[in-house]
Amino acid sequence: MRRTVFNEDHEAFRETLRAFIEAEVVPVHDAWFAAGQVPREFYRRLAGLGLFGINVPEEYGGAGLDSHTFEAVQYEETARAGVSFGGSGVHVLLGLPYLKSLATDEQKRRFLPRFVTGEDMWAIAMTEPGTGSDLAGMRSTARLSEDGTHYVLNGAKTFITGGVHADRVIVCARTAAPTSGDRRHGISLLAVDTRSEGYSVGRKLDKLGLRTSDTAELAFTDVKVPVEDLLGEENRGFHYLGANLPSERWGIAFNAYAQAAAAVRFTQEYVRERTVFGRTVADFQNTKFELAACKAEVDAAQAVADRALEALDAGELTAAEAAGAKLFCTEAAHRVIDRCLQLHGGYGYMNEYPIARLYADNRVNRIYGGTSEVMKMIIAKDMGL
């Protein structure tokens, strides 16, 4: 079926990005995988490609566009090549929306030019040990100093993607206690400089998948955060988090679809070359039927992901629609990638094959950004149930 989300500009960008990946990423990706992160200087090369500034206003050094379509192309091309750009996706998909919607003009002048060039990489710290998806249960605190010049931040965060390389982290912390009628009240967002005294990066977490993405634990001990680095209004952080979740969940949905499409491509190539019992694996009817079923699921996921992309760019993607897209695409990708790995046989279990890495990388899609169970709760509530 004909797609309508991309035009000639996107396809030109795709060609440039594909050539960059083949020349600059594929030859060294195994080393990144072994190291468990990409080199920090790689982000400057991504910035040189213009990846960080596409949606940044021109006055701050960006291209001034307002569309997630170029991010979508990046998801498709990295999945196609079986590679990752590490934690840079958080920098753009999660960090930038908060800066664009909440930062003051003064903050934008300070933050965005360095965001575009990759001089400052951003991450966001929401999850805490023991709280998981219950963001209202966070315990990190940011108390305003007596003279009103700064906040004193204390607490800990975990599962922070990009946490090792980040220069600035949007930290969610309590600036006030919850009220009896609203557990979500009292959370604020602070743009914390990771070079601040009392800020520390703990373990770089050893994950099942997403091995090139630096995911870390963070700790704050009496970190002084200037009041000028408060994003938005005090105590309205939970509202801001909710407003940006649809774009985050669209990103997870689209990436999951792209991973499933890549899995089918890898498997088509493999079964045409692999021989058993004197025949290629592709010759067996079971292989044809399995891949045909996978292709049908990928086509359906693509349609859902594309429709969500169009709604997001139009400012019309609701929380329930984003939850539905994430639920469908991530569950479909799980089924597709699992079946594709099965067609690889024992080789599918080896990390030297991209299907094995895809299998591990894909698993977290049904957890982060809200679990599949949470997505079902959101959808059911929207149905009036």
Salt bridges, closest charged atoms under 4 A:
GLU11 OE1 - ARG14 NE 2.96
GLU24 OE1 - ARG45 NE 3.76
ASP30 OD1 - ARG357 NH2 3.07
ASP66 OD1 - LYS100 NZ 3.76
GLU71 OE2 - HIS68 ND1 3.13
GLU76 OE2 - ARG3 NH1 2.90
GLU76 OE1 - ARG14 NH1 2.95
GLU77 OE2 - ARG14 NH1 2.95
GLU77 OE1 - ARG18 NE 2.72
GLU106 OE2 - ARG110 NE 2.60
GLU119 OE1 - ARG114 NH1 3.36
ASP120 OD2 - ARG114 NE 3.05
ASP120 OD1 - ARG195 NH2 3.78
GLU128 OE2 - LYS157 NZ 2.95
ASP134 OD2 - ARG183 NH2 3.01
ASP167 OD2 - ARG40 NH2 2.67
ASP193 OD1 - ARG195 NE 2.81
ASP206 OD1 - ARG211 NH1 2.76
GLU217 OE2 - ARG203 NH2 2.91
ASP229 OD1 - ARG110 NH2 2.88
ASP229 OD2 - ARG168 NH1 3.12
GLU269 OE2 - ARG265 NH2 3.68
GLU290 OE1 - ARG339 NE 3.19
GLU297 OE1 - ARG335 NH2 2.70
GLU297 OE2 - ARG339 NH1 3.74
ASP299 OD2 - LYS295 NZ 2.98
ASP306 OD1 - ARG3 NH2 2.81
GLU331 OE1 - ARG366 NH1 3.82
